[in-house]
Amino acid sequence: MNRKQIKEQAARYTKFVEWSGEDQCFIGRCPGLFGGGVHGNDEARVYQELCETVEEWIELLHKDGMALPEPLAGKEFSGKFVLRVEPALHRRLAAKALAAGESLNTYCVKALCKA
């Protein structure tokens, strides 16, 4: 796999950088490819290091003959998932949805969008 192909593969993986109050620095992660992450005080530098790390992982996996995990961008989603909650929470959500004049599904989607 040449450098261009590695970069093309790396671009398909979801990468994010966020501030960690606990660590008091920026943490960069690529959860679809590897656990852990890179960290530092400069957000742009952390993202740059994260991109380089993703490329290194892809190169290592390829050299070891291991298949790359499917990137999130390539996955199909049905738009449906099952969520288990305590019965008391289910009741409370149903009551709030009723009070809002919405279905439980619509109420929960709106609540998830705010998260």
Summary of the structure (lengths in Angstrom):
residues: 115
radius of gyration: 19.8
end to end distance: 39.6
largest distance: 58.6
contacts: 248
relative contact order: 0.12
helix: 50%
strand: 11%
